Amino acid sequence: MRAVTVYRVDYGRKTMNPIGAVLEKRNAERGNNYNDLLRLARSLFASDTADTLRIKIDVCQTRRAILPERTSDCSGGSFEDSNSWRKEE
C-alpha cells in the first residue's frame, strides 16, 4: 500500500499545492492505475465540476516499484552478520 499525493494546481501562479493523499492498495501494476487514482482523487477533493480540472496526482509516485511485504521471518541471517562495515576488534 502506498500513498499518492494529490495536488490542486493554480495555473495563474503556476504552483501545485498538496491537498491530500489517496492510497493505492493494488499489488500489481495494471493499465488503469493512474486513471483510477486520478478519478478517485477528483471525486474526493474537487469542490465543483470546474475544480476537477485543477486536481492532479504525482505521476512518479504511481510508477514506483512495489516492494515485497516484510515478514517476521528472519531467514536472511542476523543483523550482526550483515554489518560488513564494522571494524573487527
C-alpha positions, 0 to 999 in steps of 0.5 A: 500500500502506498500513498499518492499525493494529490495536488490542486494546481493554480495555473495563474501562479503556476504552483501545485499545492498538496491537498491530500493523499489517496492510497493505492492498495493494488499489488500489481501494476495494471493499465488503469492505475493512474486513471483510477487514482486520478478519478478517485482523487477528483471525486474526493477533493474537487469542490465543483465540476470546474475544480476537477480540472485543477486536481492532479496526482504525482505521476512518479509516485504511481510508477514506483516499484512495489516492494515485497511485504516484510515478514517476521521471518528472519531467514536472511541471517542476523543483523550482526552478520550483515554489518560488513562495515564494522571494524573487527576488534 
